[in-house]
Amino acid sequence: MLSRARELPSRSIEFEIEKSQYRHSVPRNLAGHRTRQSDPYRRRYRHNPSEATAIPSHRVSLIGFLCPHNWTGHRKGRNRMKIGNAEVTRIEEYHGLGFPPQVFLPDWSDAAVEKHLHWMVPGHYSPDDGRLMGSIHSWLIRLPNLTVLVDTCSGNHKNRPDSPFFSMMNSRYIENLAAAGIDPDDVDIVFCTHLHIDHVGWNTRLVDGRWVPTFKNAKYIASRSEFERLVAEEAGLADNQHMIADTIQPIIGSDQWLLVDTPHHICDELYIEESPGHTLRHCHLTLMSGGGKAVFTGDIVHHPIQIHFPSWNSGACAAPDLAAPTRLKVLESLSETGTWLMPVHFAKPFCCRVGKPEDGGFVCVME
């Protein structure tokens, strides 16, 4: 049984913490560390993609995908950018091949996608492999007096019996964090958009055989409703049993776990809102600073093709009747304001803006 989580009323949190100087080094790219030969899904789906359709939705939900965008240049992807007074940095865990599109996006149509192949190939779709391209990464937000980490990927050395891709990973996530000039002790807030294993994994790490908070000075914020949903509806799944034990319970035990009602302001520049669909209580985070604006969308959108076809839900959406309207609402808002879309599974260049052509619909704008 879970220990009682400490709850935080819906109000602003004030911090007065001195920060170490930020170093402008580019995070290490891990794409080369996961070759086709070592990719655990390649052999499974390469010659018999129909096998993949049997994967339960709670397992499909755990693989991420990426979107194109450019921070240090379009070809390299946007790994760091300035938004108002905030510096936003991408912290990578994985970048490479994902699921076959027909598996992850059940409404996928080769005919519908054909006119988009000129921008999708090779960065977002690999026809040779019959697989989407994707990423698993966090977003690090540095404000003058606050450092916030959004979604913490999958984590290392964690047993995920239903999700072999995420089980016993050995990524260079902490090294990538260091390359961005951040020590884990510098992080003040960790915010998880929802409680899936690829969004909470680095909440903890294994030290001397014990799971301990990775960010020992941080408060870990999650939606109270999302936490209650997990405990009530999905705690019995094998992956979640392990996740609760190795990733959530240690945070509760260290008195760093804060459950908030939504909407909720973390500070003047950051606020949390509910965006149901991928999970029933999924949330997103909006940054407004110095005239700049970005929305950290979690899994509202998994792949940039969903911007062009917003009715296409992923097979992992727990509430598909809510997921598409939520996606449409968010895309409409982004297109009207020029706001940055900051997903966690888009491939290079990793983020984008949303355009709205005169003839209707939306387009992924990769600058």
Secondary structure as the mmCIF struct_conf table of DSSP 4:
data_model
#
loop_
_struct_conf.conf_type_id
_struct_conf.id
_struct_conf.beg_label_comp_id
_struct_conf.beg_label_asym_id
_struct_conf.beg_label_seq_id
_struct_conf.end_label_comp_id
_struct_conf.end_label_asym_id
_struct_conf.end_label_seq_id
HELX_LH_PP_P HELX_LH_PP_P1 LEU A 2 ARG A 6
STRN STRN1 GLU A 7 GLU A 7
BEND BEND1 SER A 10 ARG A 11
HELX_LH_PP_P HELX_LH_PP_P2 SER A 20 ARG A 23
HELX_LH_PP_P HELX_LH_PP_P3 SER A 25 ASN A 29
HELX_RH_3T_P HELX_RH_3T_P1 ALA A 31 HIS A 33
BEND BEND2 ARG A 34 ARG A 34
TURN_TY1_P TURN_TY1_P1 ARG A 36 SER A 38
TURN_TY1_P TURN_TY1_P2 PRO A 40 TYR A 41
HELX_RH_AL_P HELX_RH_AL_P1 ARG A 42 TYR A 45
BEND BEND3 ARG A 46 HIS A 47
HELX_RH_3T_P HELX_RH_3T_P2 PRO A 49 ALA A 54
BEND BEND4 ILE A 55 ILE A 55
HELX_RH_AL_P HELX_RH_AL_P2 SER A 57 VAL A 60
TURN_TY1_P TURN_TY1_P3 SER A 61 LEU A 62
BEND BEND5 TRP A 71 THR A 72
TURN_TY1_P TURN_TY1_P4 HIS A 74 LYS A 76
STRN STRN2 ARG A 80 ILE A 83
TURN_TY1_P TURN_TY1_P5 GLY A 84 ASN A 85
STRN STRN3 ALA A 86 LEU A 97
HELX_RH_AL_P HELX_RH_AL_P3 PRO A 101 PHE A 104
TURN_TY1_P TURN_TY1_P6 PRO A 106 ASP A 107
HELX_RH_AL_P HELX_RH_AL_P4 ASP A 110 VAL A 113
HELX_RH_3T_P HELX_RH_3T_P3 GLU A 114 HIS A 116
HELX_RH_AL_P HELX_RH_AL_P5 LEU A 117 MET A 120
TURN_TY1_P TURN_TY1_P7 VAL A 121 HIS A 124
STRN STRN4 TYR A 125 SER A 126
TURN_TY1_P TURN_TY1_P8 PRO A 127 GLY A 130
STRN STRN5 ARG A 131 LEU A 143
TURN_TY1_P TURN_TY1_P9 PRO A 144 ASN A 145
STRN STRN6 LEU A 146 VAL A 150
BEND BEND6 ASN A 156 HIS A 157
TURN_TY1_P TURN_TY1_P10 PRO A 161 ASP A 162
HELX_RH_3T_P HELX_RH_3T_P4 PRO A 164 PHE A 166
TURN_TY1_P TURN_TY1_P11 SER A 167 MET A 168
HELX_RH_AL_P HELX_RH_AL_P6 TYR A 173 ALA A 179
TURN_TY1_P TURN_TY1_P12 ALA A 180 GLY A 181
HELX_RH_3T_P HELX_RH_3T_P5 PRO A 184 ASP A 186
STRN STRN7 ILE A 189 PHE A 191
BEND BEND7 THR A 193 HIS A 194
HELX_RH_AL_P HELX_RH_AL_P7 ILE A 197 VAL A 200
HELX_RH_3T_P HELX_RH_3T_P6 GLY A 201 ASN A 203
STRN STRN8 THR A 204 VAL A 207
TURN_TY1_P TURN_TY1_P13 ASP A 208 GLY A 209
STRN STRN9 ARG A 210 PRO A 213
BEND BEND8 THR A 214 PHE A 215
TURN_TY1_P TURN_TY1_P14 LYS A 216 ASN A 217
STRN STRN10 LYS A 219 SER A 223
HELX_RH_AL_P HELX_RH_AL_P8 ARG A 224 ARG A 229
HELX_RH_PI_P HELX_RH_PI_P1 LEU A 230 GLU A 234
TURN_TY1_P TURN_TY1_P15 ALA A 235 GLY A 236
BEND BEND9 LEU A 237 LEU A 237
HELX_RH_AL_P HELX_RH_AL_P9 ALA A 238 MET A 243
HELX_RH_PI_P HELX_RH_PI_P2 ILE A 244 ILE A 248
HELX_RH_AL_P HELX_RH_AL_P10 GLN A 249 GLY A 253
TURN_TY1_P TURN_TY1_P16 SER A 254 ASP A 255
STRN STRN11 TRP A 257 VAL A 260
BEND BEND10 THR A 262 PRO A 263
STRN STRN12 HIS A 264 CYS A 267
TURN_TY1_P TURN_TY1_P17 ASP A 268 GLU A 269
STRN STRN13 LEU A 270 GLU A 274
BEND BEND11 GLY A 277 THR A 279
TURN_TY1_P TURN_TY1_P18 LEU A 280 ARG A 281
STRN STRN14 CYS A 283 SER A 289
TURN_TY1_P TURN_TY1_P19 GLY A 290 GLY A 291
STRN STRN15 GLY A 292 GLY A 298
TURN_TY1_P TURN_TY1_P20 ASP A 299 ASP A 299
BEND BEND12 ILE A 300 ILE A 300
BEND BEND13 HIS A 302 HIS A 303
TURN_TY1_P TURN_TY1_P21 PRO A 304 PRO A 304
HELX_RH_AL_P HELX_RH_AL_P11 ILE A 305 HIS A 308
BEND BEND14 PHE A 309 PHE A 309
TURN_TY1_P TURN_TY1_P22 PRO A 310 SER A 311
TURN_TY1_P TURN_TY1_P23 GLY A 315 ALA A 316
BEND BEND15 ALA A 318 ALA A 318
HELX_RH_AL_P HELX_RH_AL_P12 PRO A 320 THR A 337
TURN_TY1_P TURN_TY1_P24 GLY A 338 GLY A 338
HELX_LH_PP_P HELX_LH_PP_P4 THR A 339 THR A 339
STRN STRN16 TRP A 340 PRO A 343
BEND BEND16 VAL A 344 HIS A 345
TURN_TY1_P TURN_TY1_P25 LYS A 348 PRO A 349
STRN STRN17 CYS A 352 CYS A 352
STRN STRN18 ARG A 353 GLY A 355
TURN_TY1_P TURN_TY1_P26 GLU A 358 ASP A 359
BEND BEND17 GLY A 360 GLY A 361
STRN STRN19 VAL A 363 VAL A 365
#
